[in-house]
Amino acid sequence: MNKTDRLLAILLELQRKDILRAEDLAAIFETSVRTIYRDIQALSESGVPIVGAPGIGYSLMEGYFLPPVSFTVEEAVALLIGTDFVEQKFDTDYGTKAQASRRKIEAILPESVRREVSRVRTTIRLLAVGEGANLKEKTYLETLRLAILEQRKVRFGYSKRMPEADGNRQSVRVVAPYGLVLIRGSWVLLGQCELRQQLRHFRLSRMDELIVLEDGFQFPADFKLQDYKQADDRHIYVRILARPEIADKVKEANSFYMEAVEECADGLHVLFRVRQPEELLQWILGWGADMVVLEPESLRDRVRTEVEKMLKCY
């Protein structure tokens, strides 16, 4: 990054943050603290009102704003594709804001840049999958987003893919919602569940009758959504053989549980890591006779039982 670009970037960082130390800026721009001192001096001499406090850091004088920033073609394309993504994957309110942002970005672009951006965007397209099925999920997304901001608990019916320890798939949960995470195209709520008395994850697509309660909650002092990592409790390994005819399709499927893939003479050997072997049952059956479970034996027996039940239907 040359000096001119770095000066503008420093100005943007100062406008974005309340206060920054020279050490912080040096780390951001991967340069020395001495260089940052010189850059701050250059900005001050050019008329930018920067306030510096020894031992605290630098900040912009209150009321100072940068003039409108210009975008390169690549930057404009990135922003506009971002608005397309938000419109597709977020709730209606954010979708409307994304449309408004797109219009504003397009309005401030110079004509030459706007034409080039339009040309580039004709070569890129985002396709929403299952839009009708996502309508309820988008509605729940907005409800939960507001509940998180207002720090209010929620109640909903929840359907588990696999039964809990008590054998039930259906349950009613009261949850203190901490955050929303988009995982492989699906929205997941992270929150403290009163039924299980622990932090749990809930797919919005499996929720029903979502209600925001009057009861409030406090975020744990040590909780940060950006730093949170889910405990990995997948301790059971499953090995399957995929016939050569479907090997490429299996690799493209890119299952969440897939750990390793090895091409062998008899086909594709795939290793999975799961909580319960039954989590893969429907997926394996979907490939028919082109897929064979090698281990564990308990899953082989489970597949055999399901196939026998299927034969009785015909």
Disulfide bonds with the S-S distance in Angstrom:
none
